[in-house]
């Protein structure tokens, strides 16, 4: 399911429970808990941070600051050092 489809599904279901304050409160608490998990996750990064890291990696590759392998055996030898 795409992000657009997921958003539509979430809003459709919110519309169903919109008049039940107890249910909306439960949803709000759950969403806050999910959001908190994301911000506490050390691997989480914004789109801007992600693309900045990609740009940095591309620049390092352009400057030759990278490791490349010609085959799987060469890579495994390097990993097993």
N, C-alpha and C positions, 0 to 999 in steps of 0.2 A: 504494500500500500504506500502511495506517495505521501509526502508531507502535506500536500494540498488536500488529498483525500482524508488524511487523518484529521486535519483541522476541520474539514466539513463535518466529519463524523462526530468530533468532540462538540462542535457548536450545535449540531442537530440534537445530540443527547442532552446538552445543557438546556436547550429549549424545552425538552420534555419535562425536566425537573425544576424549571425556573420558578415555579410557583410554590415549591416546597422548600421553605427556609431551612429546615433541618437537613435536607439532602444537600442543598447548596453549601451549607456550612461544612458538611463532611467533605465535599468536593474541594472547597477552598483549603481546608486543612491538609488534604492529601497533596494538592498541587504545591502548597508552600513547602511541604516535606520533600517533595521531589526536587523543587528548585533549590532547596538548601543542600541536598545531596550533590547536585551538579556543581554548586559553587564551592563545596568542600572537597570535591574530587581533584586531586593534584594533576590529573591528566586532562582536566577540562581546560579548554582555551577558547577564546572568542574567534570569530572568523578572521578578524583583523590580525590577531596573534598568530593564527595558523598560517595565513598567507604571508605574513612577515617572515616566519620561519622557513617557508618554502622559498621565498626570495633570497634569504640568507644562504640556504643550502645551494641554490642555483649559482649564486655568486662564488661560493667555495668551490663548486665543481668547475666553474669557468676559470678560477685561479689555479686549478690543479690540486686543491687541498682535499683529495678524496682517495678512496681505495677502490680499485676495480680488479676484477678477476676474469680470467679467460675461460675458466671452466669450474665445475663444481668441486673437483678435487683440490684445486688451488684455494678456493674459498674455505673449504673444510680445514685445510692445513693452516690457514691464517687464524681461523676460529679456535683451533685446538692448541695454539701456542701457549 
